[in-house]
Amino acid sequence: MNYDIFDEQYYLSQYPWLKPAIDAGIIKSGREHFEKFGQAAGLTKISRYFDEETYLEGNPELKPFVRTPNNPNAPFATGLDHFIQYGYEEGRTRVSPEYDEAFYVANNQQLQPFIQNGTFKNGYQHFIQFGLKEGEFGTSFLETRYLESNPDVRRVVESGALKTGREHYFNFGKNEPNRSATFVGTSGNDILTGVGVGNTELIGVELSDVTRINGVPFPRRYYGSDGSNEFDTLTGGSGRDTFELRSISVGIGSGRQMISFDQFYIGPGFATIRNFTQGQDIIELAISSDRLLVFPINNNRDLAIQQKGLLVVNNGVTETTPSDTIAVIEGGGNLTYNQLITRI
């Protein structure tokens, strides 16, 4: 049996009646209780990243083997019981709405060799053993940033009343105008959709987020890709959306903080922007307006944003390189540059 996913703090927060027994020395820990009694008794709340219903819905062939009032002699007390005995080592990853295997592996491509050589059966095993401690996130929702920006939510999550910041956002935060959320992609082709009535940031490239170093707030992002060879689709929601088409780097120079910007989607690849609302949404670029071309395409239905070609000298001949498409705004054919509310 494998108990890697067991989270002592979370288990005790879900079954607080165990604490007096631990304090009295009747049992040593929540882990001991679960192994000796809880697993067989059908307790399933042992991890923020395992959900009984999701596991059984994702693995429907297991349902006849899980005990119910009508099937009391089935071999497994719960889906979790099966997962601990077999599913984890079998590499099953449809375990929780808070974890997306395809996203996690694509957003952590350094794991590929270790999955191929069998060090990890899948990305989920790495996430449980190491990723959580390193501040990684299991879905396109930027969990670390949401909790850092919403300390009230962090307290609720730490208490165990909610599993994650993502769970809070999709159940409550998306309906609160003062809440903001960030959704990120991978180094491949991604489809991201803004959700919520507040501010939503959409970043189609691979991103790691560092919010604290040694407990000190440190707002820095590490971009694992730059949009080259990516064809991402970014769809705005009902609130104010920021379509982030540039990276932001923070450094120290001449004794002061320096901020620099680099443009995404240079070269092959571009972002398709959908549901852009004029006067509300924002497109962030790193290229000044004098280096941009903005013009309608597709029978004036859509709007293209391109970087102008550069003058180069090739064997003594001055040439202009082709323009490079950065983004296409679907349904934006009647917009002008100024109407995009584009910030440089």
C-alpha positions as CSV (number, residue, x, y, z in Angstrom):
1,M,0.0,0.0,0.0
2,N,1.2,3.5,-0.8
3,Y,0.3,6.4,1.5
4,D,2.2,9.2,-0.3
5,I,-0.9,11.3,-0.7
6,F,-1.8,11.2,3.0
7,D,-1.8,14.7,4.5
8,E,-1.7,14.6,8.3
9,Q,-2.8,18.2,8.9
10,Y,-5.6,18.0,6.3
11,Y,-6.9,14.7,7.7
12,L,-7.1,16.0,11.2
13,S,-8.9,19.2,10.0
14,Q,-11.5,17.0,8.4
15,Y,-11.9,14.6,11.3
16,P,-11.3,16.9,14.4
17,W,-12.8,14.3,16.8
18,L,-9.5,12.4,16.5
19,K,-7.4,15.1,18.2
20,P,-8.5,14.2,21.8
21,A,-7.6,10.6,21.2
22,I,-4.1,11.7,20.0
23,D,-3.7,14.1,22.9
24,A,-4.6,11.2,25.3
25,G,-2.1,8.9,23.6
26,I,-4.7,6.4,22.5
27,I,-3.4,6.8,18.9
28,K,-0.1,8.4,17.9
29,S,-1.3,10.3,14.8
30,G,-3.9,10.7,12.2
31,R,-1.9,8.6,9.9
32,E,-1.9,5.7,12.4
33,H,-5.7,6.1,12.8
34,F,-6.3,6.0,9.1
35,E,-4.1,2.9,8.5
36,K,-5.6,1.0,11.4
37,F,-9.2,2.1,11.3
38,G,-10.1,5.0,8.9
39,Q,-9.3,3.3,5.6
40,A,-11.4,0.3,6.3
41,A,-14.2,2.5,7.8
42,G,-14.5,4.4,4.6
43,L,-12.9,7.7,5.5
44,T,-11.7,9.4,2.3
45,K,-10.7,13.0,3.2
46,I,-6.9,12.4,3.4
47,S,-5.6,14.9,0.8
48,R,-6.6,18.2,-0.8
49,Y,-5.7,16.5,-4.1
50,F,-7.8,13.4,-3.9
51,D,-11.6,13.4,-4.4
52,E,-13.6,10.2,-4.0
53,E,-16.3,11.2,-6.5
54,T,-13.9,12.3,-9.1
55,Y,-11.8,9.1,-8.8
56,L,-14.8,6.8,-9.3
57,E,-16.3,8.9,-12.1
58,G,-12.9,8.8,-13.8
59,N,-12.6,5.1,-13.3
60,P,-16.1,3.7,-13.6
61,E,-15.0,0.1,-14.0
62,L,-14.1,0.3,-10.2
63,K,-17.6,1.0,-9.0
64,P,-18.8,-2.6,-8.8
65,F,-15.8,-3.4,-6.5
66,V,-16.5,-0.6,-4.0
67,R,-18.8,-1.4,-1.0
68,T,-22.2,0.1,-0.9
69,P,-25.3,-0.8,1.1
70,N,-26.4,-2.9,-1.8
71,N,-23.0,-4.4,-2.3
72,P,-21.6,-4.8,1.3
73,N,-19.1,-7.6,0.4
74,A,-17.2,-5.7,-2.3
75,P,-13.4,-5.9,-1.9
76,F,-12.7,-2.1,-1.5
77,A,-14.2,0.1,1.2
78,T,-13.9,3.2,-1.0
79,G,-12.4,4.3,-4.3
80,L,-9.6,5.8,-2.1
81,D,-9.0,2.3,-0.6
82,H,-8.4,1.0,-4.2
83,F,-6.2,4.0,-5.0
84,I,-3.9,3.4,-2.0
85,Q,-3.7,-0.4,-2.7
86,Y,-3.3,-0.3,-6.5
87,G,-4.3,3.0,-8.3
88,Y,-1.4,5.1,-7.2
89,E,1.2,2.5,-8.4
90,E,-0.8,1.8,-11.5
91,G,-0.4,5.5,-12.5
92,R,-4.1,6.6,-12.3
93,T,-4.3,10.4,-12.4
94,R,-8.0,11.2,-12.7
95,V,-8.2,11.8,-9.0
96,S,-9.3,15.4,-8.3
97,P,-10.7,18.6,-10.0
98,E,-7.7,20.3,-8.4
99,Y,-5.2,18.4,-10.6
100,D,-4.8,18.1,-14.4
101,E,-2.2,15.6,-15.4
102,A,-1.8,16.9,-19.0
103,F,-1.3,20.4,-17.8
104,Y,1.1,19.5,-15.0
105,V,3.4,17.5,-17.3
106,A,3.3,20.1,-20.1
107,N,4.0,22.9,-17.6
108,N,7.0,20.9,-16.2
109,Q,8.7,19.4,-19.2
110,Q,11.8,18.7,-17.2
111,L,9.8,15.7,-15.8
112,Q,9.6,13.9,-19.1
113,P,12.9,12.0,-18.8
114,F,12.0,10.9,-15.3
115,I,8.6,9.6,-16.3
116,Q,10.1,7.8,-19.3
117,N,12.7,6.1,-17.2
118,G,10.2,5.1,-14.5
119,T,11.5,7.3,-11.7
120,F,7.9,8.6,-11.6
121,K,4.9,6.8,-13.2
122,N,3.3,10.1,-14.0
123,G,3.3,13.8,-13.1
124,Y,0.9,13.3,-10.2
125,Q,3.5,11.3,-8.3
126,H,6.0,14.1,-8.7
127,F,3.3,16.7,-7.7
128,I,2.5,14.8,-4.5
129,Q,6.0,14.0,-3.5
130,F,7.8,17.2,-4.5
131,G,5.7,19.7,-6.5
132,L,3.4,20.7,-3.7
133,K,6.4,21.5,-1.4
134,E,8.0,23.5,-4.2
135,G,5.0,25.7,-4.8
136,E,3.9,24.1,-8.1
137,F,0.2,24.2,-9.1
138,G,-1.8,21.4,-10.5
139,T,-4.1,23.2,-13.0
140,S,-4.0,26.3,-15.2
141,F,-5.4,28.3,-12.2
142,L,-2.4,30.1,-10.6
143,E,-3.0,28.9,-7.1
144,T,0.0,30.4,-5.5
145,R,-0.8,33.9,-6.6
146,Y,-4.4,33.7,-5.6
147,L,-3.6,32.7,-2.1
148,E,-0.9,35.3,-1.8
149,S,-3.4,38.0,-2.9
150,N,-6.2,36.8,-0.7
151,P,-5.0,36.1,2.8
152,D,-8.6,35.6,4.0
153,V,-8.9,32.7,1.5
154,R,-5.5,31.4,2.6
155,R,-6.7,31.2,6.2
156,V,-9.9,29.3,5.2
157,V,-7.8,26.9,3.0
158,E,-5.3,26.3,5.8
159,S,-8.2,25.5,8.2
160,G,-9.3,22.8,5.9
161,A,-12.8,24.3,5.3
162,L,-11.8,24.4,1.6
163,K,-9.2,22.3,-0.2
164,T,-7.6,25.0,-2.4
165,G,-7.8,28.6,-3.5
166,R,-9.1,27.3,-6.8
167,E,-12.0,25.6,-5.1
168,H,-12.8,29.0,-3.4
169,Y,-12.6,30.9,-6.6
170,F,-14.8,28.7,-8.7
171,N,-17.4,28.4,-5.9
172,F,-17.3,32.0,-4.6
173,G,-14.5,34.3,-5.8
174,K,-15.5,34.3,-9.4
175,N,-18.8,36.1,-8.3
176,E,-17.0,38.7,-6.2
177,P,-15.8,41.8,-8.2
178,N,-12.8,42.4,-5.8
179,R,-11.3,39.0,-6.6
180,S,-8.8,38.6,-9.4
181,A,-7.4,35.4,-10.9
182,T,-4.7,34.3,-13.3
183,F,-4.8,31.4,-15.7
184,V,-1.7,30.2,-17.4
185,G,-0.8,27.9,-20.2
186,T,2.2,25.7,-21.2
187,S,4.8,25.7,-23.9
188,G,2.4,23.9,-26.2
189,N,-0.9,25.1,-27.7
190,D,-3.3,26.1,-25.0
191,I,-7.0,27.1,-24.7
192,L,-7.6,29.4,-21.7
193,T,-10.9,30.9,-20.7
194,G,-11.3,33.8,-18.2
195,V,-13.9,33.1,-15.5
196,G,-15.2,35.6,-13.1
197,V,-16.7,39.1,-12.7
198,G,-13.5,40.7,-11.4
199,N,-10.1,41.0,-13.0
200,T,-8.8,38.0,-14.9
201,E,-5.3,37.6,-16.3
202,L,-4.7,35.2,-19.2
203,I,-1.1,34.1,-20.0
204,G,-0.8,31.5,-22.7
205,V,2.9,30.6,-22.1
206,E,4.5,28.3,-19.5
207,L,4.9,30.1,-16.2
208,S,6.2,29.3,-12.7
209,D,5.3,31.7,-9.9
210,V,7.5,32.6,-6.9
211,T,5.5,34.5,-4.2
212,R,7.9,34.2,-1.2
213,I,11.5,33.4,-0.6
214,N,12.3,32.4,3.0
215,G,8.9,33.8,4.0
216,V,9.5,37.2,2.4
217,P,7.0,38.4,-0.3
218,F,8.8,38.3,-3.7
219,P,6.7,39.0,-6.7
220,R,8.7,37.3,-9.5
221,R,7.7,35.1,-12.4
222,Y,9.8,32.6,-14.3
223,Y,8.6,32.0,-17.9
224,G,9.3,28.6,-19.3
225,S,8.4,29.6,-22.8
226,D,8.0,32.8,-24.9
227,G,5.2,31.8,-27.2
228,S,7.4,30.9,-30.1
229,N,5.7,28.0,-32.1
230,E,2.7,28.3,-29.8
231,F,-0.8,28.9,-31.1
232,D,-2.8,29.8,-28.0
233,T,-6.5,30.7,-27.7
234,L,-7.3,33.2,-25.0
235,T,-11.0,33.8,-24.3
236,G,-12.2,36.6,-22.1
237,G,-14.9,36.3,-19.5
238,S,-17.6,38.6,-18.2
239,G,-15.2,40.7,-16.1
240,R,-12.2,42.8,-17.0
241,D,-9.6,40.7,-18.8
242,T,-6.0,41.3,-19.3
243,F,-4.5,39.4,-22.2
244,E,-0.8,39.2,-21.2
245,L,1.3,39.0,-24.3
246,R,4.6,40.0,-22.7
247,S,6.9,38.8,-20.0
248,I,7.9,41.0,-17.0
249,S,11.3,40.7,-15.5
250,V,12.4,42.3,-12.3
251,G,16.1,42.8,-11.5
252,I,18.5,45.1,-9.7
253,G,20.7,47.5,-11.5
254,S,22.7,50.6,-10.4
255,G,21.4,50.0,-6.9
256,R,17.7,50.2,-7.9
257,Q,15.0,47.9,-9.1
258,M,14.9,47.4,-12.9
259,I,11.8,46.2,-14.8
260,S,12.1,45.0,-18.3
261,F,9.5,43.5,-20.8
262,D,9.9,41.0,-23.6
263,Q,7.3,40.3,-26.3
264,F,5.7,36.9,-26.5
265,Y,4.8,35.2,-29.9
266,I,7.8,36.5,-31.8
267,G,8.4,34.2,-34.8
268,P,6.0,31.3,-35.6
269,G,3.0,31.2,-33.4
270,F,0.5,33.8,-32.2
271,A,-2.4,34.3,-29.7
272,T,-6.0,34.2,-30.8
273,I,-8.0,36.5,-28.6
274,R,-11.7,35.9,-28.2
275,N,-14.5,37.9,-26.5
276,F,-12.4,41.1,-26.3
277,T,-14.6,43.8,-24.8
278,Q,-13.7,47.3,-25.9
279,G,-13.4,49.8,-23.1
280,Q,-13.0,47.1,-20.5
281,D,-10.3,44.6,-21.5
282,I,-6.6,45.2,-21.9
283,I,-3.9,43.8,-24.1
284,E,-0.4,44.0,-22.7
285,L,2.4,44.3,-25.3
286,A,6.1,45.0,-25.1
287,I,6.3,46.7,-28.5
288,S,5.8,50.4,-28.9
289,S,3.0,51.6,-31.2
290,D,5.4,52.8,-33.9
291,R,6.7,49.2,-34.4
292,L,3.2,47.7,-34.7
293,L,0.8,47.1,-37.5
294,V,-2.9,46.9,-36.6
295,F,-5.3,46.1,-39.4
296,P,-8.5,44.2,-40.2
297,I,-8.4,40.7,-41.8
298,N,-10.8,38.0,-42.8
299,N,-13.2,40.3,-44.7
300,N,-12.8,42.9,-41.9
301,R,-14.2,40.5,-39.3
302,D,-11.0,40.1,-37.2
303,L,-8.1,42.3,-36.3
304,A,-4.4,41.4,-36.7
305,I,-1.6,42.8,-34.5
306,Q,1.8,42.4,-36.1
307,Q,5.3,43.6,-35.4
308,K,6.6,45.5,-38.4
309,G,9.4,43.9,-40.4
310,L,13.0,45.2,-39.8
311,L,15.4,46.7,-42.2
312,V,18.4,44.4,-42.7
313,V,21.4,44.5,-45.0
314,N,22.0,41.2,-46.8
315,N,25.1,41.0,-49.0
316,G,25.0,44.8,-49.4
317,V,21.3,44.8,-50.3
318,T,18.8,46.5,-47.8
319,E,15.8,44.3,-47.3
320,T,12.7,44.4,-45.0
321,T,12.0,41.2,-43.1
322,P,8.4,40.0,-43.1
323,S,6.0,41.3,-40.5
324,D,5.3,39.0,-37.6
325,T,1.8,38.2,-36.3
326,I,1.6,38.5,-32.6
327,A,-2.2,38.2,-32.1
328,V,-5.5,38.0,-33.9
329,I,-8.6,39.5,-32.2
330,E,-11.6,37.6,-33.4
331,G,-14.6,40.0,-34.0
332,G,-12.3,43.0,-33.6
333,G,-12.1,44.0,-37.2
334,N,-13.6,47.4,-36.6
335,L,-11.2,48.3,-33.7
336,T,-8.3,50.7,-34.0
337,Y,-5.0,50.6,-32.0
338,N,-6.2,53.2,-29.5
339,Q,-9.5,51.3,-28.9
340,L,-7.6,48.3,-27.8
341,I,-6.6,50.1,-24.6
342,T,-3.2,48.5,-25.2
343,R,-0.6,49.3,-22.5
344,I,3.1,49.3,-23.4
